[in-house]
Amino acid sequence: MTGLLLTLTFGTLLLTGCVNEEPPYKKTGSGTSATGTTGYLNGEVGLRVIADSQTDMQPDDTEDETQNPPAEASATTRATVATDDYRVRIVRADGTDTPFEGSYAELKASLEATPMELPTGSYNLVVCSHREEEIPAVEWESPVYGTTYPFTITKGSTTTINEIVCTLQNIKVTLLCSADLADQLTAETKATISLGAASMEFGKERWDGRQAAFFLPADGENNLDFLLTGSFTDGGEVKFSKTITGVKAGQWRKIELVIVYADQGEIKFDISVDNFVLDNTVTINGTDGLWEEILEEGGGEEGEAPTIVMQGWDIAQPYVLETVDPVRVDIAAPNGGIRSLLVRIESGPLQEILVSVSEALTGEFDLCEIQPGTPEGDLLSTGVGFQIGDEVKGQQSTYFEINSEILTALKSLGDPGEKHYFHLRVIDNAGGETSATLTLVRPTDE
C-alpha cells in the first residue's frame, strides 16, 4: 500500500511539473510564436559576493590564533558587497556572440521586464566587479571579484538563474611581524613583495597583518618573491629573500616574518606562510586582461579536469531542505566536452518511481545516452528537471537540477532527517573524470 501511495504521489507531482509549452512571453508583438530554435533566460538572477570581512582584524603579537582566520569567517559572516555596478556579459561558450553586455543592475531590470530570447546552445554568464581597464596589477585594499556561470538554452524552454556567487579573482597578501622583532629593526627597514613586475612595499607600519595588497595573477600558479632590506637598530645590514611558490587566485597568503635562531648575536630570518582560501580557488591567466581570463576558465586547458559545483552551497556538505527552491549543480568539462554524465540515486521514494517507468534507471545511468521522447527521457527531463541527451553530451558546460516539485515530495515523504543521495560522475572526451555526491536531507523539525 505504501508503494502505491508513493507512486501516486510522484505521478501527480510529475504531471504538475510539466513545462508549459507556450508561455505568454513567447508571443511576439504580432502574436506569432518565437522561433523553434530559441529558448528563454528568465529569473531574478541574484548576485552574491563572498567577500572576507576579517581583513581589518587586529593581530595580537605572535599568538597562534592571529595567524589563522577565525572559524566563523565563513560565507555567512562575510561582508555584504554592493553589486549593481558589476559588469556582466552573456557570451556563447564558443565565444562567437555576446548577446548582452552591461551592468548587473541593467541585466536584472531587463529580465524582470521580460525574459531574454536566445538561440539554443551553451552560454557563459561572466561577472566581474571591475572594468578591465580599471584592474591594477597590484594595489592596496582593491579586491576584484568575479565568476563564470555556465548555462544552457534549450529549444522552447525557459532557463532560470536564481543566484550567482562571485569569489576573489586576485591574490590577497598580508604581512605580520611580532612587536619584539620589529623593535630590533630600523624604521627604514621594509619588505618588498613581488609577483612578476608588480611589487608592493610593506613598510614597518604595515607589518601588523591588517593591510592587504591584492595582486592580479599572471598565471594559474604564481610565485611571490619576498625581499627584506634595511638594518638593525644596534647596527648591521638586514637582507633576506625567499620565494613562495604555487600561489593561486582566491588565496589569502598570510606571511609572517620570524626568527629561526640567533647564534652569538646574529639573527637569522625566515618567513612562515599561512594560506587561507577565501573560497573556491580560481585558476585564471592574468596576462590577457581579466575578462578574457574568466572566459578562458570555461575554455579549458589540456589536462584540466571536469568540475562539479553546487550553486550557493558546498556539495561535499549535506543540504537540508529548509526550502523547496530548485537545487542546481553546475558541471563543466572544458577539456573536450562531456562524454558521460553518470547518475546513481539512493532515495527510496524517488527510486521507486524511476524503476516503475524504466529498468534503465536502475543503478547508474548516463544522462548523455537518455533521449527525449523515451519514457525515461520524458520522466527525467519534464518530471525531475534533469538535462539529457544533446543538452549534456559534448557540452563544455551544463547543469544538473532537481526541481521544486520533486523537492517538495522529498521534504514531506520519509522520516525526519532522512537523506537522499545523488551520486554524480562526469567523464570528459579527454578521459578526465570527476565525482561528487549531492546529499539532500529532510528537516528534523517537521
C-alpha positions, -999 to +999 in steps of 0.1 A: +000+000+000+029+024+008+045+018-026+012+026-043+008+058-024+043+068-032+038+061-069+005+081-069+022+110-052+050+111-076+027+105-106+007+136-096+039+155-090+053+147-124+022+158-142+021+191-124+059+196-131+055+196-169+068+225-189+043+250-203+050+246-240+037+281-249+041+306-220+027+341-227+060+358-231+068+336-260+045+357-282+059+384-302+042+418-308+024+404-338+011+374-318+033+349-336+053+323-317+091+326-312+113+306-335+117+269-327+155+273-325+154+296-294+147+294-257+145+319-229+166+332-200+144+342-170+148+348-133+157+374-107+194+365-111+205+371-075+242+380-072+262+372-040+298+381-033+319+360-009+340+389+005+361+384+035+351+406+064+382+398+086+407+419+066+409+445+094+413+422+123+438+433+148+466+408+155+479+403+190+517+398+188+525+362+177+498+342+193+487+313+170+452+325+167+463+357+150+478+336+122+446+318+112+412+333+103+386+327+129+365+297+124+334+318+119+350+336+090+327+318+066+304+330+038+277+336+064+298+362+083+315+379+053+307+414+043+278+425+021+291+440-011+272+464-035+268+447-069+247+469-091+277+482-110+293+448-115+300+442-152+281+413-168+284+396-201+264+368-216+287+351-241+283+320-262+305+292-249+324+291-281+329+329-280+311+337-313+285+360-299+278+383-269+240+388-266+243+410-235+269+433-220+262+459-193+259+463-155+243+438-132+215+463-125+207+466-162+206+428-166+183+424-136+160+451-148+159+436-183+150+401-171+124+415-147+107+433-176+107+403-200+126+370-204+155+372-228+151+352-260+184+334-270+194+309-297+197+274-283+232+264-271+257+267-243+265+301-227+286+316-200+274+345-178+306+363-170+306+387-140+334+410-128+334+437-101+357+459-123+360+471-158+391+456-175+409+489-178+403+495-140+421+464-128+456+472-113+484+446-113+487+453-075+470+477-052+462+481-015+427+470-005+415+465-040+399+431-043+385+420-077+355+396-075+340+377-104+328+343-117+318+325-148+283+308-146+276+283-174+241+277-185+223+261-214+194+274-235+172+246-249+145+247-276+112+261-264+122+260-227+130+286-201+163+286-182+161+302-147+192+316-129+184+321-092+218+330-077+253+337-089+282+336-065+313+358-071+346+350-055+380+366-052+399+367-086+432+381-073+456+371-045+454+387-011+487+392+008+493+405+043+525+406+064+528+401+102+559+406+124+559+404+162+565+437+180+596+425+198+612+415+164+601+447+147+617+468+175+651+453+166+649+468+131+652+504+120+622+524+107+636+523+072+636+485+071+610+473+046+597+442+030+590+442-008+567+415-021+565+410-059+546+390-084+565+393-117+569+430-125+543+441-099+556+448-065+544+464-032+565+478-003+554+468+032+569+495+055+570+487+092+537+504+097+521+476+076+537+447+095+506+441+117+487+419+093+459+445+088+466+460+054+463+437+024+479+440-011+459+424-039+479+410-068+464+401-102+476+366-110+499+362-140+492+325-144+473+296-129+501+291-103+523+321-094+555+329-075+556+356-048+591+370-042+598+383-006+627+406+000+636+422+034+661+450+033+673+475+060+693+474+091+693+465+128+688+492+154+722+482+170+740+482+137+744+457+109+727+452+075+695+433+070+690+414+038+668+383+034+649+369+004+626+339-003+602+327-030+567+315-022+555+291-050+522+277-061+502+308-053+467+310-069+438+333-073+413+332-045+440+327-018+450+348+011+487+344+017+494+355+053+531+360+056+548+361+090+584+372+095+601+350+121+634+344+137+648+310+130+677+312+155+702+336+170+738+325+173+763+348+190+740+377+185+734+371+148+697+369+139+686+346+112+653+353+094+627+332+078+590+335+068+561+313+075+532+314+051+496+305+061+473+300+032+437+308+038+414+300+008+388+328+008+365+305-012+368+283-043+402+288-057+400+301-093+427+294-119+430+323-143+456+337-167+463+373-157+483+382-188+455+389-212+430+410-191+405+398-166+375+395-189+395+371-212+409+353-181+375+345-167+362+335-201+392+312-207+383+295-175+354+279-195+376+273-225+399+248-208+435+238-209+450+205-217+447+183-187+420+204-169+396+180-151+358+183-151+342+202-123+310+196-103+300+227-082+267+232-064+253+266-067+254+286-034+265+255-014+295+232-008+283+200-025+305+180+000+282+191+028+247+177+033+220+202+022+189+204+045+157+211+026+146+241+046+130+255+013+120+238-019+138+262-042+154+243-071+187+227-063+213+232-091+247+217-097+269+233-124+290+209-144+319+218-167+342+197-189+365+223-205+389+197-218+369+183-248+333+184-235+312+158-217+314+122-228+293+108-200+273+122-171+266+092-149+240+094-121+231+069-094+202+078-070+198+065-035+164+076-024+136+052-016+107+074-028+124+086-060+139+053-069+105+036-068+090+059-094+121+058-116+122+020-117+085+018-123+090+037-155+121+021-168+146-006-157+172+015-174+171+039-145+181+012-120+216+017-106+239+041-125+226+056-158+241+080-183+222+113-190+241+116-222+225+085-236+189+092-225+169+108-253+138+130-253+107+112-264+115+080-245+097+071-212+129+076-191+137+108-211+103+124-205+104+114-168+138+128-161+136+160-182+100+170-177+093+155-143+125+158-124+142+186-143+174+169-155+193+179-186+195+149-210+209+138-244+224+166-265+218+191-237+247+172-219+267+151-244+296+171-260+288+202-240+316+220-222+291+232-195+257+220-184+238+216-151+221+190-130+189+204-114+162+190-092+130+210-095+107+223-067+081+197-072+104+168-065+120+186-036+085+192-021+079+154-022+113+146-008+107+171+020+074+156+030+080+118+025+100+095+047+113+101+082+127+134+096+164+136+089+162+110+060+189+115+034+186+113-004+218+107-023+225+117-059+259+103-070+274+122-100+303+112-122+313+132-152+339+120-178+352+143-205+363+134-240+399+135-230+394+108-203+393+131-173+369+122-146+354+139-115+329+126-090+307+142-063+277+133-042+247+157-037+231+148-003+196+162+004+183+159+039+147+161+051+145+186+081+142+170+115+118+196+129+089+188+106 
